[in-house]
Amino acid sequence: MFTSYAAIGDSFTEGMGDELPDGSVRGWADFVAIGLSRAAVAAGGEPIGYANLAIRGRKLAPLIEEQLAPAIAMKPALLSLNGGGNDIMRPKILIDDVADKLVAAAQTATDAGIHVLLLSGGNPAKNMPLGSLMQRRGDELAEAVRARGPHAGVTFVDNWADEELTDIRYWSADKIHLNAIGHARVAGNVLRGLGITVPEQWGIDEDAVARASRRNTLGYYREYVVPWIGRRLTGRSSGDGRAPKRATLLPVTIEDHAA
């Protein structure tokens, strides 16, 4: 049973696409923390501590440089690691280099006595512009990580291979980030991979979330695609100046349990 959990990553782990009424984001890592905490309490323990250091827009190298050491310093029982999604959307990428960095980061954490959850993101290629490029590169990265094989102390959850998760109903209006239903499905995949009971419901209005999905209209390109291209051309990131949403291990509260 895990008594504490720290998450590092980019927008996928931060929770983008699962926006709450107050403007904050939730996401699969928050759901996993709730599931772990419920399991701990059900077993007679205390609510777990949870930190989330993920920052949207981060490529893998700065992600690891900025987040891995602070996360390890917290000495969590479990650390989740995902990255590379922003790398494969850039013009040039060395897939093997990204895979090597992921596996090396996982090894660094296991060497510190931490169990690592290494997971891939969902596959958005069917619904997004330039989806064929995303599909090819995502397949190559997923295969490269699989080929390196999980080692002792690592649980690998392969969301990229979850065909159900490619359906448009799981994706937010920007077609790049999962919506609340998608994040909940990833959380279920993760908890099952860790041998933890998945809560029967997460308090999500699935019909309302699914209706928010949009076609690739002119408005879609104006709202999402053009700003993304603008950031790439100017070297900016959506995560510039942002701080982690949960920078220290904090107890998963009763309010979190009721989410």
C-alpha positions as CSV (number, residue, x, y, z in Angstrom):
1,M,0.0,0.0,0.0
2,F,1.4,3.4,-1.0
3,T,1.4,6.1,1.7
4,S,2.5,9.0,-0.5
5,Y,2.5,9.8,-4.2
6,A,4.3,12.5,-6.3
7,A,3.6,13.1,-10.0
8,I,6.0,14.7,-12.5
9,G,5.2,15.5,-16.2
10,D,3.7,17.9,-18.6
11,S,0.1,19.0,-19.3
12,F,-1.1,15.4,-19.4
13,T,-0.1,14.9,-15.7
14,E,-1.0,18.5,-14.7
15,G,-4.5,17.7,-15.8
16,M,-5.2,20.0,-18.7
17,G,-8.5,19.3,-20.4
18,D,-10.2,18.5,-17.1
19,E,-10.9,22.1,-16.0
20,L,-12.9,22.8,-12.9
21,P,-15.4,25.7,-12.4
22,D,-12.8,27.7,-10.5
23,G,-10.4,27.6,-13.4
24,S,-8.0,25.0,-11.9
25,V,-7.3,21.7,-13.5
26,R,-7.8,18.2,-12.0
27,G,-6.8,15.2,-14.2
28,W,-5.8,11.6,-13.9
29,A,-3.1,12.0,-11.3
30,D,-5.5,13.7,-8.9
31,F,-8.0,10.8,-9.5
32,V,-5.2,8.3,-8.8
33,A,-4.3,10.1,-5.6
34,I,-8.0,9.9,-4.5
35,G,-8.1,6.2,-5.4
36,L,-4.8,5.5,-3.5
37,S,-6.0,7.5,-0.5
38,R,-9.4,5.7,-0.4
39,A,-7.6,2.4,-0.5
40,A,-5.3,3.4,2.4
41,V,-8.2,4.6,4.5
42,A,-10.2,1.4,3.8
43,A,-7.2,-0.6,5.0
44,G,-7.2,1.3,8.3
45,G,-4.5,3.8,7.4
46,E,-4.3,7.5,7.0
47,P,-5.0,9.6,3.8
48,I,-1.9,9.6,1.6
49,G,0.2,12.6,0.8
50,Y,0.1,13.8,-2.8
51,A,2.2,16.3,-4.8
52,N,2.0,17.2,-8.4
53,L,4.9,19.0,-9.9
54,A,3.9,18.8,-13.6
55,I,4.0,21.9,-15.8
56,R,2.2,22.1,-19.1
57,G,4.3,22.6,-22.3
58,R,7.4,21.0,-20.9
59,K,9.7,19.0,-23.2
60,L,11.2,15.9,-21.6
61,A,14.7,17.2,-20.9
62,P,13.7,20.3,-18.9
63,L,10.9,18.4,-17.3
64,I,13.3,15.9,-15.8
65,E,15.9,18.6,-15.0
66,E,13.3,20.7,-13.1
67,Q,11.0,18.1,-11.5
68,L,12.8,14.8,-10.9
69,A,15.2,15.8,-8.1
70,P,12.6,17.8,-6.1
71,A,10.2,14.9,-6.4
72,I,12.7,12.4,-5.2
73,A,13.7,14.7,-2.3
74,M,10.1,14.3,-1.0
75,K,10.8,10.6,-0.6
76,P,7.3,9.5,-1.9
77,A,6.4,5.8,-1.9
78,L,5.2,6.2,-5.5
79,L,6.4,8.5,-8.2
80,S,4.7,8.8,-11.6
81,L,6.6,9.8,-14.7
82,N,5.3,10.7,-18.2
83,G,6.8,12.8,-20.8
84,G,7.8,13.1,-24.5
85,G,4.4,14.2,-25.8
86,N,5.6,17.7,-26.5
87,D,8.9,16.4,-28.0
88,I,7.1,14.3,-30.7
89,M,5.1,17.4,-31.8
90,R,8.3,19.3,-32.6
91,P,9.8,19.3,-36.2
92,K,12.8,17.2,-35.2
93,I,13.0,14.4,-32.6
94,L,15.3,11.5,-31.8
95,I,12.9,8.9,-30.5
96,D,15.6,6.7,-28.9
97,D,16.9,9.7,-27.0
98,V,13.5,10.4,-25.5
99,A,13.0,6.8,-24.6
100,D,16.5,6.6,-23.0
101,K,15.8,9.7,-20.9
102,L,12.5,8.2,-19.7
103,V,14.0,4.9,-18.7
104,A,17.1,6.6,-17.1
105,A,14.8,8.9,-15.0
106,A,12.8,5.9,-13.8
107,Q,16.0,4.2,-12.9
108,T,17.2,7.2,-10.9
109,A,14.0,7.1,-8.8
110,T,14.0,3.4,-8.2
111,D,17.7,3.7,-7.1
112,A,16.4,6.0,-4.5
113,G,14.0,3.3,-3.2
114,I,10.8,4.8,-4.9
115,H,8.4,2.7,-6.8
116,V,7.9,4.3,-10.3
117,L,4.7,4.4,-12.3
118,L,5.9,4.9,-15.9
119,L,3.0,5.6,-18.2
120,S,2.2,6.7,-21.7
121,G,-0.4,9.2,-22.6
122,G,-3.6,8.5,-24.6
123,N,-3.4,8.6,-28.4
124,P,-5.1,11.7,-29.9
125,A,-4.1,11.1,-33.5
126,K,-7.5,10.1,-34.9
127,N,-9.0,13.5,-34.0
128,M,-6.3,16.1,-34.3
129,P,-4.7,18.0,-37.3
130,L,-1.5,16.2,-38.6
131,G,-2.7,13.1,-36.8
132,S,-0.8,10.8,-39.1
133,L,2.5,12.3,-37.9
134,M,1.5,12.1,-34.3
135,Q,0.4,8.5,-34.8
136,R,3.7,7.5,-36.4
137,R,5.9,9.2,-33.8
138,G,3.8,8.1,-30.9
139,D,3.9,4.5,-32.0
140,E,7.7,4.7,-32.4
141,L,8.1,6.2,-28.9
142,A,5.7,3.7,-27.3
143,E,7.5,0.8,-29.0
144,A,10.9,2.2,-28.0
145,V,9.9,2.3,-24.3
146,R,8.3,-1.1,-24.4
147,A,11.5,-2.5,-26.0
148,R,13.6,-1.3,-23.1
149,G,11.3,-3.3,-20.8
150,P,10.2,-2.5,-17.3
151,H,12.7,-3.3,-14.6
152,A,12.3,-4.1,-10.9
153,G,10.4,-1.3,-9.1
154,V,8.6,0.0,-12.2
155,T,5.0,-0.4,-13.1
156,F,4.4,0.4,-16.8
157,V,0.8,1.4,-17.9
158,D,0.4,1.6,-21.7
159,N,-2.4,4.1,-22.3
160,W,-1.2,4.6,-25.9
161,A,-2.3,1.1,-26.6
162,D,-5.8,1.6,-25.1
163,E,-7.9,1.7,-28.3
164,E,-11.0,2.8,-26.4
165,L,-9.2,5.9,-25.4
166,T,-8.8,7.1,-29.0
167,D,-12.6,7.8,-29.2
168,I,-13.5,11.5,-29.5
169,R,-15.7,11.4,-26.5
170,Y,-12.6,11.2,-24.3
171,W,-10.9,14.3,-25.7
172,S,-11.3,18.0,-24.9
173,A,-12.2,20.7,-27.3
174,D,-8.5,21.3,-28.3
175,K,-8.2,17.6,-29.4
176,I,-4.8,17.4,-27.7
177,H,-5.8,17.0,-24.1
178,L,-8.1,14.4,-22.5
179,N,-11.3,15.7,-21.0
180,A,-12.6,14.6,-17.6
181,I,-13.9,11.3,-18.9
182,G,-10.5,10.5,-20.5
183,H,-8.6,11.4,-17.4
184,A,-10.8,9.2,-15.4
185,R,-10.2,6.3,-17.8
186,V,-6.4,6.8,-17.5
187,A,-6.8,6.8,-13.7
188,G,-8.7,3.5,-13.9
189,N,-5.9,2.0,-16.1
190,V,-3.3,3.2,-13.6
191,L,-5.1,1.9,-10.5
192,R,-5.7,-1.5,-12.0
193,G,-2.0,-1.6,-13.0
194,L,-1.1,-0.9,-9.4
195,G,-3.5,-3.5,-8.1
196,I,-5.7,-0.9,-6.4
197,T,-9.6,-0.9,-6.5
198,V,-11.0,1.6,-9.0
199,P,-13.8,3.7,-7.5
200,E,-17.2,3.0,-9.1
201,Q,-17.7,6.7,-10.0
202,W,-15.7,9.9,-10.0
203,G,-18.6,12.4,-9.8
204,I,-18.3,13.4,-13.5
205,D,-21.3,14.3,-15.6
206,E,-20.2,12.2,-18.6
207,D,-23.0,13.4,-21.0
208,A,-22.2,17.1,-20.4
209,V,-18.4,16.5,-20.9
210,A,-18.9,14.5,-24.1
211,R,-21.2,17.2,-25.6
212,A,-18.3,19.7,-25.2
213,S,-16.3,17.9,-27.9
214,R,-16.0,20.0,-31.2
215,R,-15.3,19.3,-34.8
216,N,-12.3,20.8,-36.5
217,T,-14.1,24.0,-37.7
218,L,-12.5,27.3,-38.6
219,G,-13.1,28.5,-35.0
220,Y,-11.2,25.5,-33.7
221,Y,-8.2,26.4,-35.8
222,R,-8.4,30.0,-34.7
223,E,-8.8,29.2,-31.0
224,Y,-6.3,26.3,-30.6
225,V,-4.1,25.6,-33.7
226,V,-3.0,29.2,-34.6
227,P,-1.9,30.1,-31.0
228,W,0.0,26.8,-30.7
229,I,1.9,27.6,-34.0
230,G,2.6,31.1,-32.7
231,R,4.2,29.8,-29.5
232,R,6.4,27.4,-31.6
233,L,7.5,30.2,-33.9
234,T,8.4,32.5,-31.0
235,G,10.0,29.9,-28.7
236,R,7.3,30.4,-26.0
237,S,5.5,27.7,-24.0
238,S,2.1,27.6,-22.4
239,G,3.9,26.7,-19.2
240,D,6.2,29.8,-19.1
241,G,6.0,31.4,-15.7
242,R,3.8,28.7,-14.2
243,A,4.4,27.0,-10.8
244,P,3.3,23.5,-9.9
245,K,-0.3,23.2,-8.8
246,R,0.7,21.1,-5.7
247,A,4.3,21.6,-4.9
248,T,4.6,19.6,-1.7
249,L,3.1,16.4,-0.3
250,L,-0.3,17.4,1.1
251,P,-2.9,15.0,2.5
252,V,-5.7,14.0,0.2
253,T,-8.6,15.6,2.1
254,I,-12.1,14.6,2.7
255,E,-13.1,17.1,0.0
256,D,-10.9,15.3,-2.4
257,H,-12.5,12.1,-1.5
258,A,-15.9,13.6,-2.4
259,A,-14.8,14.9,-5.8
